[in-house]
Protein backbone atom coordinates (compact mmCIF):
# COMPACT_ATOMS: atom_id res chain seq x y z
CA UNK A 1 0.00 0.00 0.00
CA UNK A 2 1.07 3.58 -0.61
CA UNK A 3 0.81 6.72 1.50
CA UNK A 4 0.69 10.17 -0.06
CA UNK A 5 2.90 12.54 1.96
CA UNK A 6 2.32 15.73 0.01
CA UNK A 7 3.36 17.33 -3.23
CA UNK A 8 4.20 14.54 -5.63
CA UNK A 9 5.70 12.22 -2.99
CA UNK A 10 4.10 8.85 -2.31
CA UNK A 11 5.87 6.10 -0.37
CA UNK A 12 5.17 2.44 0.22
CA UNK A 13 3.92 1.91 3.77
CA UNK A 14 6.45 -0.86 4.40
CA UNK A 15 9.24 1.70 3.85
CA UNK A 16 8.00 3.98 6.65
CA UNK A 17 10.19 3.85 9.75
CA UNK A 18 8.19 6.46 11.67
CA UNK A 19 5.84 9.41 11.49
CA UNK A 20 6.69 12.14 13.99
CA UNK A 21 5.07 15.33 15.26
CA UNK A 22 7.52 18.11 14.48
CA UNK A 23 6.65 20.27 17.50
CA UNK A 24 6.91 17.48 20.07
CA UNK A 25 9.89 15.66 18.58
CA UNK A 26 12.11 18.72 18.22
CA UNK A 27 12.04 19.34 21.96
CA UNK A 28 14.90 16.82 22.14
CA UNK A 29 18.29 18.10 21.01
CA UNK A 30 19.04 14.63 19.59
CA UNK A 31 16.10 14.92 17.21
CA UNK A 32 17.17 18.42 16.19
CA UNK A 33 20.69 17.08 15.55
CA UNK A 34 19.22 14.24 13.46
CA UNK A 35 17.17 16.69 11.37
CA UNK A 36 20.20 18.94 10.86
CA UNK A 37 22.35 15.95 9.88
CA UNK A 38 19.74 14.74 7.37
CA UNK A 39 19.51 18.21 5.82
CA UNK A 40 23.32 18.51 5.51
CA UNK A 41 23.52 15.08 3.84
CA UNK A 42 20.74 15.97 1.41
CA UNK A 43 18.45 13.30 2.85
CA UNK A 44 15.71 15.72 4.00
CA UNK A 45 13.07 17.06 1.67
CA UNK A 46 10.47 19.71 2.52
CA UNK A 47 7.23 18.92 0.70
CA UNK A 48 5.30 22.16 1.22
CA UNK A 49 5.85 25.86 1.66
CA UNK A 50 3.21 25.82 4.43
CA UNK A 51 4.09 25.43 8.10
CA UNK A 52 5.30 21.83 8.58
CA UNK A 53 3.62 19.74 11.27
CA UNK A 54 5.32 16.38 10.85
CA UNK A 55 8.25 14.51 9.44
CA UNK A 56 8.31 11.01 8.04
CA UNK A 57 11.41 8.81 8.04
CA UNK A 58 11.55 6.16 5.32
CA UNK A 59 14.08 3.45 4.49
CA UNK A 60 14.56 2.13 0.99
CA UNK A 61 17.42 -0.17 0.01
CA UNK A 62 19.27 0.54 3.26
CA UNK A 63 19.13 4.32 2.81
CA UNK A 64 17.07 6.65 4.98
CA UNK A 65 15.13 9.62 3.66
CA UNK A 66 13.30 12.22 5.67
CA UNK A 67 10.25 14.10 4.43
CA UNK A 68 9.11 17.27 6.19
CA UNK A 69 5.34 17.46 5.66
CA UNK A 70 2.46 19.87 6.21
CA UNK A 71 -0.17 17.31 7.37
CA UNK A 72 -0.21 16.39 11.05
CA UNK A 73 0.72 12.83 12.07
CA UNK A 74 -2.93 12.17 12.95
CA UNK A 75 -3.86 12.85 9.31
CA UNK A 76 -1.43 10.19 8.11
CA UNK A 77 -2.70 7.73 10.70
CA UNK A 78 -6.30 8.32 9.54
CA UNK A 79 -5.23 7.69 5.94
CA UNK A 80 -3.55 4.44 6.94
CA UNK A 81 -6.51 3.27 9.03
CA UNK A 82 -8.91 4.15 6.25
CA UNK A 83 -7.18 1.62 4.02
CA UNK A 84 -6.87 -1.09 6.67
CA UNK A 85 -3.30 -0.44 7.82
CA UNK A 86 -2.62 0.67 11.38
Wavefront OBJ file of the C-alpha trace (Angstrom):
o trace
v 0.000 0.000 0.000
v 1.071 3.577 -0.607
v 0.808 6.717 1.505
v 0.691 10.172 -0.062
v 2.901 12.539 1.960
v 2.322 15.728 0.008
v 3.365 17.330 -3.233
v 4.196 14.540 -5.634
v 5.704 12.218 -2.994
v 4.096 8.853 -2.311
v 5.866 6.101 -0.372
v 5.174 2.440 0.221
v 3.916 1.910 3.766
v 6.447 -0.864 4.399
v 9.242 1.701 3.854
v 7.996 3.983 6.649
v 10.191 3.848 9.750
v 8.195 6.457 11.667
v 5.841 9.411 11.494
v 6.686 12.142 13.990
v 5.066 15.325 15.263
v 7.520 18.112 14.483
v 6.650 20.270 17.499
v 6.910 17.484 20.066
v 9.888 15.663 18.583
v 12.110 18.722 18.215
v 12.044 19.338 21.961
v 14.899 16.821 22.137
v 18.289 18.097 21.014
v 19.039 14.633 19.591
v 16.099 14.920 17.214
v 17.173 18.421 16.188
v 20.692 17.076 15.551
v 19.219 14.243 13.457
v 17.171 16.690 11.371
v 20.197 18.938 10.864
v 22.349 15.954 9.877
v 19.742 14.743 7.369
v 19.511 18.213 5.823
v 23.318 18.514 5.506
v 23.523 15.075 3.845
v 20.740 15.965 1.407
v 18.451 13.302 2.854
v 15.712 15.716 4.001
v 13.069 17.063 1.671
v 10.471 19.705 2.523
v 7.227 18.915 0.702
v 5.301 22.159 1.220
v 5.847 25.864 1.663
v 3.215 25.817 4.432
v 4.095 25.425 8.097
v 5.297 21.829 8.578
v 3.618 19.740 11.265
v 5.321 16.377 10.850
v 8.249 14.505 9.440
v 8.315 11.009 8.045
v 11.413 8.808 8.043
v 11.553 6.156 5.324
v 14.077 3.449 4.493
v 14.565 2.128 0.988
v 17.418 -0.174 0.014
v 19.265 0.540 3.261
v 19.134 4.317 2.814
v 17.071 6.647 4.983
v 15.132 9.620 3.657
v 13.302 12.222 5.670
v 10.246 14.099 4.431
v 9.106 17.272 6.194
v 5.344 17.463 5.663
v 2.464 19.865 6.215
v -0.169 17.308 7.369
v -0.214 16.395 11.054
v 0.723 12.834 12.068
v -2.932 12.174 12.950
v -3.861 12.848 9.315
v -1.426 10.195 8.107
v -2.702 7.734 10.699
v -6.296 8.324 9.536
v -5.232 7.693 5.939
v -3.550 4.443 6.939
v -6.509 3.267 9.027
v -8.911 4.154 6.246
v -7.184 1.624 4.022
v -6.869 -1.087 6.674
v -3.301 -0.441 7.821
v -2.623 0.670 11.384
l 1 2 3 4 5 6 7 8 9 10 11 12 13 14 15 16 17 18 19 20 21 22 23 24 25 26 27 28 29 30 31 32 33 34 35 36 37 38 39 40 41 42 43 44 45 46 47 48 49 50 51 52 53 54 55 56 57 58 59 60 61 62 63 64 65 66 67 68 69 70 71 72 73 74 75 76 77 78 79 80 81 82 83 84 85 86
